[in-house]
Amino acid sequence: MPADLSALYHLAVALAIGLLIGAERGWNKRDVGEGHRIAGLRTYGLLGLLGGVGGLLASQLGVVLTGLMFIGIAGVLVTVYAVNLRQRDDVGITSMVAALLTWLLGVVAGNGQLVIAAASAVVMALLLSYKTLLHGWLAKLQAAELKAGLKLLLISVVMLPLLPDRGYGPWQALNPYQLWWMVVLIAAISFVGYFAMRIGGARRGLMFTGLAAGLASSTALTLHFSRLARLQQQAGRALSAGILLGSGTMFPRMLLVAGIVHMPLLQTLWLPALSMMLIIFIAAAVVLWQADIPKHDLHENLSNPLELRVALLFGLLLALVMLLGKALRERLGDAGIWALAAASGMADVDAITLSLAQMSKQDLALALATGGITVAAAVNTLVKAGMASIIGGKVLLLHAGLPMLLAALTGLVIIGWQLT
């Protein structure tokens, strides 16, 4: 493309950016009289075009000119804002910041970075247009949830890059970066599950409640619903369906975690995991169809799963599992992996899944890693079946315990067939 046409193209994109932001601001401020706004459609369009010209000049005369232009435009906008502030009791500076950013994006477009400028303008327009929605979300946000989000950012954005990415300890089994990355992964999945339940709420149905709560902790959900079944025997079938839905959610979560850590592991893990999941979900659908769903909520508020103390304990558990995995394999060979998987599955599936997936990237055979993860999932399912049957009584034994027992046995049969 000739240089002149290229420059015109860049200026056209800069103008389009200004018009886009101007259209959003003009519609948002459509009730404000002419002359009482910091800028309208034409002004934003001119600001974008002016930024495009500044970007073209900067490539010829240097970035100092761009800085001087920014100071001048910022001064004009601040002056207009101060005058408007005297006339109207409106201290919002969104339009002024949007005007400055429109000019800067015009500069970026004029400098040839068209994709970055255009994408940023679209995101900016969306943020400006979703003011009511965003403020509504913020009003519903609780202090504990805000702190939980900040903690997630702390352990991922701040702490993770600082950790060394190499092995330590016996057999070089402990890699601080990989261990903490797995902690972040599980914390993020639990965080999403918590907010899915927080936004949807139990009133939107037992199905959504069970699926969302299962993302956070299917064991905790099983314990909670089993206790409720003892107190509310008429809701036993409905609670059984919730337990099954929460337990079934464990398997796609397990596949997700394993696939993120080591994608080839899914080639052998998908069959036992999906088989167990289908048995549990089909049973849940049958029980849910037959159940008399109570009109009142079946759950109490679940605690936020993202706590630094919990994350640290999970990291310690994961480190212990990885260290024991190496030690048992050195001492007992493949039998050590089976013993570790069965023991770990009694309490948690995530730790052994992450550990064996990580080991399969090194020297652990995919078939053995698949077998260990499946055994852990089967044991964990059996533990939840026993918990529901003992705490919840006969109704939960029939409608939740037996289907989970069948699912666990199916997984063990499939993994035995795969290894023969």
Summary of the structure (lengths in Angstrom):
residues: 420
radius of gyration: 28.7
end to end distance: 64.1
largest distance: 83.2
contacts: 1459
relative contact order: 0.08
helix: 83%
strand: 0%
